[in-house]
């Protein structure tokens, strides 16, 4: 089963140059990727837990990976 980092890498690899992915946007995309299959088909798409934060659900592992980049577009920094 994929990890949250695998899902994040997929979003970053397929990011549009005109619409860069920030750390918060990546957290939200991963939260949607986790929630929709669970709600619609009762299936997990990746291993990982989300926690309720003020602005959106977040994955602590993913947060720790990208927190130093702050609001910079991740898709231009991360390979």
Biopython code that builds the backbone (N, CA, C, O; Angstrom):
import numpy as np
from Bio.PDB.StructureBuilder import StructureBuilder

atoms = [
    (1, "UNK", "N", (0.843, -1.171, 0.000)),
    (1, "UNK", "CA", (0.000, 0.000, 0.000)),
    (1, "UNK", "C", (0.894, 1.241, 0.000)),
    (1, "UNK", "O", (1.900, 1.280, 0.708)),
    (2, "UNK", "N", (0.535, 2.246, -0.784)),
    (2, "UNK", "CA", (1.341, 3.470, -0.838)),
    (2, "UNK", "C", (1.345, 4.207, 0.500)),
    (2, "UNK", "O", (0.483, 3.987, 1.351)),
    (3, "UNK", "N", (2.315, 5.068, 0.663)),
    (3, "UNK", "CA", (2.397, 5.924, 1.848)),
    (3, "UNK", "C", (1.909, 7.318, 1.475)),
    (3, "UNK", "O", (1.677, 7.612, 0.303)),
    (4, "UNK", "N", (1.757, 8.159, 2.469)),
    (4, "UNK", "CA", (1.357, 9.536, 2.199)),
    (4, "UNK", "C", (2.427, 10.239, 1.360)),
    (4, "UNK", "O", (2.100, 11.101, 0.545)),
    (5, "UNK", "N", (3.689, 9.885, 1.548)),
    (5, "UNK", "CA", (4.758, 10.493, 0.749)),
    (5, "UNK", "C", (4.658, 10.073, -0.715)),
    (5, "UNK", "O", (4.955, 10.871, -1.604)),
    (6, "UNK", "N", (4.248, 8.845, -0.977)),
    (6, "UNK", "CA", (4.039, 8.394, -2.361)),
    (6, "UNK", "C", (2.947, 9.221, -3.034)),
    (6, "UNK", "O", (3.080, 9.611, -4.194)),
    (7, "UNK", "N", (1.881, 9.482, -2.310)),
    (7, "UNK", "CA", (0.781, 10.282, -2.852)),
    (7, "UNK", "C", (1.240, 11.724, -3.076)),
    (7, "UNK", "O", (0.924, 12.324, -4.103)),
    (8, "UNK", "N", (1.978, 12.274, -2.124)),
    (8, "UNK", "CA", (2.507, 13.632, -2.267)),
    (8, "UNK", "C", (3.448, 13.721, -3.466)),
    (8, "UNK", "O", (3.391, 14.684, -4.230)),
    (9, "UNK", "N", (4.306, 12.728, -3.632)),
    (9, "UNK", "CA", (5.228, 12.712, -4.778)),
    (9, "UNK", "C", (4.460, 12.682, -6.095)),
    (9, "UNK", "O", (4.869, 13.319, -7.066)),
    (10, "UNK", "N", (3.350, 11.945, -6.135)),
    (10, "UNK", "CA", (2.523, 11.905, -7.340)),
    (10, "UNK", "C", (1.981, 13.299, -7.659)),
    (10, "UNK", "O", (2.062, 13.747, -8.803)),
    (11, "UNK", "N", (1.433, 13.982, -6.662)),
    (11, "UNK", "CA", (0.894, 15.330, -6.891)),
    (11, "UNK", "C", (1.992, 16.293, -7.325)),
    (11, "UNK", "O", (1.775, 17.106, -8.223)),
    (12, "UNK", "N", (3.159, 16.216, -6.708)),
    (12, "UNK", "CA", (4.258, 17.112, -7.067)),
    (12, "UNK", "C", (4.784, 16.828, -8.469)),
    (12, "UNK", "O", (5.132, 17.756, -9.199)),
    (13, "UNK", "N", (4.843, 15.564, -8.846)),
    (13, "UNK", "CA", (5.330, 15.197, -10.180)),
    (13, "UNK", "C", (4.362, 15.637, -11.278)),
    (13, "UNK", "O", (4.771, 15.865, -12.417)),
    (14, "UNK", "N", (3.092, 15.755, -10.936)),
    (14, "UNK", "CA", (2.081, 16.116, -11.932)),
    (14, "UNK", "C", (1.578, 17.537, -11.761)),
    (14, "UNK", "O", (0.513, 17.881, -12.274)),
    (15, "UNK", "N", (2.326, 18.363, -11.050)),
    (15, "UNK", "CA", (1.911, 19.748, -10.812)),
    (15, "UNK", "C", (2.021, 20.575, -12.081)),
    (15, "UNK", "O", (2.900, 20.357, -12.915)),
    (16, "UNK", "N", (1.123, 21.513, -12.202)),
    (16, "UNK", "CA", (1.114, 22.444, -13.328)),
    (16, "UNK", "C", (2.004, 23.637, -12.975)),
    (16, "UNK", "O", (1.901, 24.178, -11.874)),
    (17, "UNK", "N", (2.855, 24.042, -13.878)),
    (17, "UNK", "CA", (3.756, 25.174, -13.622)),
    (17, "UNK", "C", (2.984, 26.455, -13.343)),
    (17, "UNK", "O", (3.452, 27.303, -12.581)),
    (18, "UNK", "N", (1.810, 26.609, -13.947)),
    (18, "UNK", "CA", (1.016, 27.820, -13.758)),
    (18, "UNK", "C", (0.234, 27.824, -12.452)),
    (18, "UNK", "O", (-0.298, 28.860, -12.055)),
    (19, "UNK", "N", (0.159, 26.691, -11.787)),
    (19, "UNK", "CA", (-0.571, 26.570, -10.529)),
    (19, "UNK", "C", (0.274, 25.766, -9.543)),
    (19, "UNK", "O", (-0.007, 24.591, -9.306)),
    (20, "UNK", "N", (1.305, 26.385, -8.966)),
    (20, "UNK", "CA", (2.245, 25.647, -8.114)),
    (20, "UNK", "C", (1.580, 25.099, -6.849)),
    (20, "UNK", "O", (0.564, 25.616, -6.386)),
    (21, "UNK", "N", (2.170, 24.059, -6.315)),
    (21, "UNK", "CA", (1.669, 23.425, -5.108)),
    (21, "UNK", "C", (2.481, 23.913, -3.913)),
    (21, "UNK", "O", (3.701, 23.756, -3.864)),
    (22, "UNK", "N", (1.785, 24.501, -2.961)),
    (22, "UNK", "CA", (2.418, 24.921, -1.714)),
    (22, "UNK", "C", (2.262, 23.808, -0.684)),
    (22, "UNK", "O", (1.585, 22.808, -0.924)),
    (23, "UNK", "N", (2.893, 24.000, 0.449)),
    (23, "UNK", "CA", (2.822, 23.003, 1.510)),
    (23, "UNK", "C", (1.368, 22.778, 1.950)),
    (23, "UNK", "O", (0.936, 21.634, 2.098)),
    (24, "UNK", "N", (0.619, 23.856, 2.158)),
    (24, "UNK", "CA", (-0.768, 23.723, 2.598)),
    (24, "UNK", "C", (-1.624, 23.067, 1.517)),
    (24, "UNK", "O", (-2.480, 22.237, 1.822)),
    (25, "UNK", "N", (-1.401, 23.429, 0.280)),
    (25, "UNK", "CA", (-2.157, 22.826, -0.808)),
    (25, "UNK", "C", (-1.864, 21.329, -0.912)),
    (25, "UNK", "O", (-2.764, 20.531, -1.174)),
    (26, "UNK", "N", (-0.615, 20.959, -0.708)),
    (26, "UNK", "CA", (-0.247, 19.543, -0.743)),
    (26, "UNK", "C", (-0.945, 18.779, 0.380)),
    (26, "UNK", "O", (-1.416, 17.660, 0.173)),
    (27, "UNK", "N", (-1.013, 19.379, 1.563)),
    (27, "UNK", "CA", (-1.717, 18.741, 2.676)),
    (27, "UNK", "C", (-3.190, 18.528, 2.328)),
    (27, "UNK", "O", (-3.747, 17.466, 2.610)),
    (28, "UNK", "N", (-3.815, 19.521, 1.723)),
    (28, "UNK", "CA", (-5.237, 19.414, 1.372)),
    (28, "UNK", "C", (-5.456, 18.377, 0.275)),
    (28, "UNK", "O", (-6.414, 17.607, 0.337)),
    (29, "UNK", "N", (-4.587, 18.349, -0.719)),
    (29, "UNK", "CA", (-4.716, 17.351, -1.781)),
    (29, "UNK", "C", (-4.598, 15.937, -1.228)),
    (29, "UNK", "O", (-5.356, 15.046, -1.613)),
    (30, "UNK", "N", (-3.652, 15.739, -0.331)),
    (30, "UNK", "CA", (-3.480, 14.411, 0.272)),
    (30, "UNK", "C", (-4.666, 14.058, 1.163)),
    (30, "UNK", "O", (-5.055, 12.893, 1.243)),
    (31, "UNK", "N", (-5.237, 15.042, 1.825)),
    (31, "UNK", "CA", (-6.416, 14.787, 2.658)),
    (31, "UNK", "C", (-7.595, 14.362, 1.785)),
    (31, "UNK", "O", (-8.326, 13.437, 2.139)),
    (32, "UNK", "N", (-7.783, 15.028, 0.650)),
    (32, "UNK", "CA", (-8.852, 14.631, -0.275)),
    (32, "UNK", "C", (-8.600, 13.231, -0.828)),
    (32, "UNK", "O", (-9.523, 12.425, -0.938)),
    (33, "UNK", "N", (-7.349, 12.948, -1.173)),
    (33, "UNK", "CA", (-7.009, 11.618, -1.712)),
    (33, "UNK", "C", (-7.233, 10.531, -0.667)),
    (33, "UNK", "O", (-7.520, 9.388, -1.021)),
    (34, "UNK", "N", (-7.110, 10.863, 0.588)),
    (34, "UNK", "CA", (-7.344, 9.912, 1.672)),
    (34, "UNK", "C", (-8.842, 9.749, 1.955)),
    (34, "UNK", "O", (-9.316, 8.639, 2.195)),
    (35, "UNK", "N", (-9.582, 10.866, 1.925)),
    (35, "UNK", "CA", (-10.981, 10.861, 2.361)),
    (35, "UNK", "C", (-11.968, 10.339, 1.318)),
    (35, "UNK", "O", (-12.883, 9.593, 1.668)),
    (36, "UNK", "N", (-11.807, 10.707, 0.063)),
    (36, "UNK", "CA", (-12.806, 10.333, -0.944)),
    (36, "UNK", "C", (-12.947, 8.826, -1.131)),
    (36, "UNK", "O", (-14.074, 8.332, -1.082)),
    (37, "UNK", "N", (-11.885, 8.075, -1.339)),
    (37, "UNK", "CA", (-12.064, 6.620, -1.465)),
    (37, "UNK", "C", (-12.618, 5.993, -0.194)),
    (37, "UNK", "O", (-13.366, 5.018, -0.251)),
    (38, "UNK", "N", (-12.253, 6.552, 0.946)),
    (38, "UNK", "CA", (-12.761, 6.022, 2.201)),
    (38, "UNK", "C", (-14.265, 6.271, 2.323)),
    (38, "UNK", "O", (-15.009, 5.390, 2.756)),
    (39, "UNK", "N", (-14.709, 7.458, 1.946)),
    (39, "UNK", "CA", (-16.126, 7.800, 2.046)),
    (39, "UNK", "C", (-16.970, 7.088, 0.994)),
    (39, "UNK", "O", (-18.081, 6.646, 1.288)),
    (40, "UNK", "N", (-16.459, 6.975, -0.215)),
    (40, "UNK", "CA", (-17.259, 6.421, -1.314)),
    (40, "UNK", "C", (-17.196, 4.905, -1.419)),
    (40, "UNK", "O", (-18.190, 4.272, -1.776)),
    (41, "UNK", "N", (-16.048, 4.314, -1.117)),
    (41, "UNK", "CA", (-15.883, 2.872, -1.312)),
    (41, "UNK", "C", (-15.410, 2.144, -0.062)),
    (41, "UNK", "O", (-15.182, 0.935, -0.088)),
    (42, "UNK", "N", (-15.264, 2.881, 1.026)),
    (42, "UNK", "CA", (-14.780, 2.326, 2.283)),
    (42, "UNK", "C", (-13.433, 1.621, 2.112)),
    (42, "UNK", "O", (-13.202, 0.543, 2.659)),
    (43, "UNK", "N", (-12.542, 2.268, 1.329)),
    (43, "UNK", "CA", (-11.205, 1.730, 1.068)),
    (43, "UNK", "C", (-10.159, 2.801, 1.377)),
    (43, "UNK", "O", (-10.358, 3.990, 1.127)),
    (44, "UNK", "N", (-9.046, 2.339, 1.926)),
    (44, "UNK", "CA", (-7.916, 3.224, 2.173)),
    (44, "UNK", "C", (-7.067, 3.297, 0.912)),
    (44, "UNK", "O", (-6.777, 2.264, 0.308)),
    (45, "UNK", "N", (-6.668, 4.486, 0.507)),
    (45, "UNK", "CA", (-5.803, 4.619, -0.668)),
    (45, "UNK", "C", (-4.327, 4.642, -0.250)),
    (45, "UNK", "O", (-3.456, 4.267, -1.035)),
    (46, "UNK", "N", (-4.047, 5.079, 0.974)),
    (46, "UNK", "CA", (-2.672, 5.049, 1.478)),
    (46, "UNK", "C", (-2.690, 4.939, 2.992)),
    (46, "UNK", "O", (-3.664, 5.292, 3.657)),
    (47, "UNK", "N", (-1.580, 4.437, 3.510)),
    (47, "UNK", "CA", (-1.415, 4.359, 4.963)),
    (47, "UNK", "C", (-1.039, 5.730, 5.493)),
    (47, "UNK", "O", (-0.235, 6.438, 4.887)),
    (48, "UNK", "N", (-1.602, 6.090, 6.588)),
    (48, "UNK", "CA", (-1.269, 7.362, 7.213)),
    (48, "UNK", "C", (-2.464, 7.931, 7.928)),
    (48, "UNK", "O", (-3.609, 7.684, 7.552)),
    (49, "UNK", "N", (-2.193, 8.682, 8.947)),
    (49, "UNK", "CA", (-3.261, 9.299, 9.719)),
    (49, "UNK", "C", (-3.310, 10.785, 9.451)),
    (49, "UNK", "O", (-2.285, 11.424, 9.214)),
    (50, "UNK", "N", (-4.503, 11.322, 9.492)),
    (50, "UNK", "CA", (-4.689, 12.760, 9.383)),
    (50, "UNK", "C", (-5.138, 13.272, 10.736)),
    (50, "UNK", "O", (-5.875, 12.603, 11.460)),
    (51, "UNK", "N", (-4.682, 14.465, 11.064)),
    (51, "UNK", "CA", (-5.104, 15.110, 12.298)),
    (51, "UNK", "C", (-5.842, 16.392, 11.945)),
    (51, "UNK", "O", (-5.566, 17.010, 10.916)),
    (52, "UNK", "N", (-6.777, 16.790, 12.794)),
    (52, "UNK", "CA", (-7.558, 18.002, 12.551)),
    (52, "UNK", "C", (-6.746, 19.221, 12.983)),
    (52, "UNK", "O", (-6.448, 19.393, 14.165)),
    (53, "UNK", "N", (-6.397, 20.053, 12.025)),
    (53, "UNK", "CA", (-5.724, 21.308, 12.320)),
    (53, "UNK", "C", (-6.662, 22.454, 11.965)),
    (53, "UNK", "O", (-7.732, 22.219, 11.403)),
    (54, "UNK", "N", (-6.294, 23.655, 12.274)),
    (54, "UNK", "CA", (-7.164, 24.810, 12.100)),
    (54, "UNK", "C", (-7.635, 25.000, 10.666)),
    (54, "UNK", "O", (-8.825, 25.219, 10.437)),
    (55, "UNK", "N", (-6.736, 24.922, 9.702)),
    (55, "UNK", "CA", (-7.090, 25.246, 8.321)),
    (55, "UNK", "C", (-7.453, 24.043, 7.468)),
    (55, "UNK", "O", (-8.080, 24.200, 6.420)),
    (56, "UNK", "N", (-7.079, 22.870, 7.887)),
    (56, "UNK", "CA", (-7.415, 21.661, 7.133)),
    (56, "UNK", "C", (-6.846, 20.443, 7.849)),
    (56, "UNK", "O", (-6.018, 20.580, 8.749)),
    (57, "UNK", "N", (-7.286, 19.259, 7.456)),
    (57, "UNK", "CA", (-6.629, 18.064, 7.977)),
    (57, "UNK", "C", (-5.182, 18.040, 7.505)),
    (57, "UNK", "O", (-4.858, 18.565, 6.439)),
    (58, "UNK", "N", (-4.325, 17.434, 8.294)),
    (58, "UNK", "CA", (-2.910, 17.380, 7.931)),
    (58, "UNK", "C", (-2.308, 16.051, 8.369)),
    (58, "UNK", "O", (-2.788, 15.396, 9.295)),
    (59, "UNK", "N", (-1.254, 15.682, 7.681)),
    (59, "UNK", "CA", (-0.484, 14.503, 8.035)),
    (59, "UNK", "C", (0.819, 14.995, 8.652)),
    (59, "UNK", "O", (1.555, 15.756, 8.023)),
    (60, "UNK", "N", (1.108, 14.569, 9.874)),
    (60, "UNK", "CA", (2.280, 15.062, 10.599)),
    (60, "UNK", "C", (3.594, 14.707, 9.902)),
    (60, "UNK", "O", (4.527, 15.510, 9.887)),
    (61, "UNK", "N", (3.666, 13.508, 9.326)),
    (61, "UNK", "CA", (4.874, 13.082, 8.614)),
    (61, "UNK", "C", (5.153, 13.994, 7.422)),
    (61, "UNK", "O", (6.288, 14.412, 7.194)),
    (62, "UNK", "N", (4.107, 14.291, 6.674)),
    (62, "UNK", "CA", (4.239, 15.168, 5.512)),
    (62, "UNK", "C", (4.591, 16.587, 5.957)),
    (62, "UNK", "O", (5.405, 17.260, 5.325)),
    (63, "UNK", "N", (3.979, 17.030, 7.037)),
    (63, "UNK", "CA", (4.284, 18.356, 7.571)),
    (63, "UNK", "C", (5.761, 18.467, 7.940)),
    (63, "UNK", "O", (6.422, 19.444, 7.589)),
    (64, "UNK", "N", (6.270, 17.473, 8.641)),
    (64, "UNK", "CA", (7.678, 17.502, 9.050)),
    (64, "UNK", "C", (8.624, 17.512, 7.856)),
    (64, "UNK", "O", (9.699, 18.108, 7.919)),
    (65, "UNK", "N", (8.235, 16.862, 6.782)),
    (65, "UNK", "CA", (9.077, 16.805, 5.586)),
    (65, "UNK", "C", (9.221, 18.171, 4.922)),
    (65, "UNK", "O", (10.310, 18.527, 4.472)),
    (66, "UNK", "N", (8.130, 18.940, 4.856)),
    (66, "UNK", "CA", (8.129, 20.188, 4.079)),
    (66, "UNK", "C", (8.010, 21.465, 4.897)),
    (66, "UNK", "O", (7.933, 22.546, 4.313)),
    (67, "UNK", "N", (7.992, 21.388, 6.224)),
    (67, "UNK", "CA", (7.754, 22.583, 7.026)),
    (67, "UNK", "C", (8.838, 23.648, 6.854)),
    (67, "UNK", "O", (8.545, 24.836, 6.988)),
    (68, "UNK", "N", (10.042, 23.268, 6.570)),
    (68, "UNK", "CA", (11.120, 24.255, 6.416)),
    (68, "UNK", "C", (10.968, 25.088, 5.146)),
    (68, "UNK", "O", (11.567, 26.158, 5.040)),
    (69, "UNK", "N", (10.187, 24.622, 4.194)),
    (69, "UNK", "CA", (10.010, 25.350, 2.935)),
    (69, "UNK", "C", (8.920, 26.413, 3.020)),
    (69, "UNK", "O", (8.780, 27.243, 2.122)),
    (70, "UNK", "N", (8.154, 26.382, 4.101)),
    (70, "UNK", "CA", (7.114, 27.365, 4.406)),
    (70, "UNK", "C", (6.143, 27.544, 3.247)),
    (70, "UNK", "O", (5.484, 26.579, 2.857)),
    (71, "UNK", "N", (6.030, 28.755, 2.678)),
    (71, "UNK", "CA", (5.028, 29.019, 1.633)),
    (71, "UNK", "C", (5.604, 29.000, 0.215)),
    (71, "UNK", "O", (4.959, 29.456, -0.729)),
    (72, "UNK", "N", (6.796, 28.479, 0.077)),
    (72, "UNK", "CA", (7.416, 28.404, -1.255)),
    (72, "UNK", "C", (6.721, 27.337, -2.077)),
    (72, "UNK", "O", (6.259, 26.338, -1.525)),
    (73, "UNK", "N", (6.638, 27.525, -3.385)),
    (73, "UNK", "CA", (6.037, 26.487, -4.240)),
    (73, "UNK", "C", (6.896, 25.212, -4.224)),
    (73, "UNK", "O", (8.056, 25.228, -4.637)),
    (74, "UNK", "N", (6.319, 24.138, -3.752)),
    (74, "UNK", "CA", (7.060, 22.870, -3.644)),
    (74, "UNK", "C", (7.365, 22.272, -4.995)),
    (74, "UNK", "O", (8.402, 21.631, -5.167)),
    (75, "UNK", "N", (6.495, 22.466, -5.945)),
    (75, "UNK", "CA", (6.668, 21.835, -7.244)),
    (75, "UNK", "C", (7.890, 22.373, -7.984)),
    (75, "UNK", "O", (8.373, 21.725, -8.913)),
    (76, "UNK", "N", (8.395, 23.532, -7.599)),
    (76, "UNK", "CA", (9.600, 24.055, -8.244)),
    (76, "UNK", "C", (10.857, 23.684, -7.471)),
    (76, "UNK", "O", (11.967, 23.842, -7.980)),
    (77, "UNK", "N", (10.693, 23.189, -6.237)),
    (77, "UNK", "CA", (11.843, 22.870, -5.387)),
    (77, "UNK", "C", (12.098, 21.383, -5.332)),
    (77, "UNK", "O", (13.245, 20.947, -5.424)),
    (78, "UNK", "N", (11.047, 20.598, -5.184)),
    (78, "UNK", "CA", (11.155, 19.163, -4.987)),
    (78, "UNK", "C", (11.173, 18.463, -6.330)),
    (78, "UNK", "O", (10.359, 18.766, -7.203)),
    (79, "UNK", "N", (12.105, 17.518, -6.505)),
    (79, "UNK", "CA", (12.169, 16.775, -7.755)),
    (79, "UNK", "C", (11.099, 15.706, -7.781)),
    (79, "UNK", "O", (10.989, 14.967, -8.759)),
]
sb = StructureBuilder()
sb.init_structure("model")
sb.init_model(0)
sb.init_chain("A")
sb.init_seg("    ")
for serial, (resi, resn, name, xyz) in enumerate(atoms, 1):
    if name == "N":
        sb.init_residue(resn, " ", resi, " ")
    sb.init_atom(name, np.array(xyz, "f"), 0.0, 1.0, " ", f" {name:<3s}", serial, name[0])
structure = sb.get_structure()
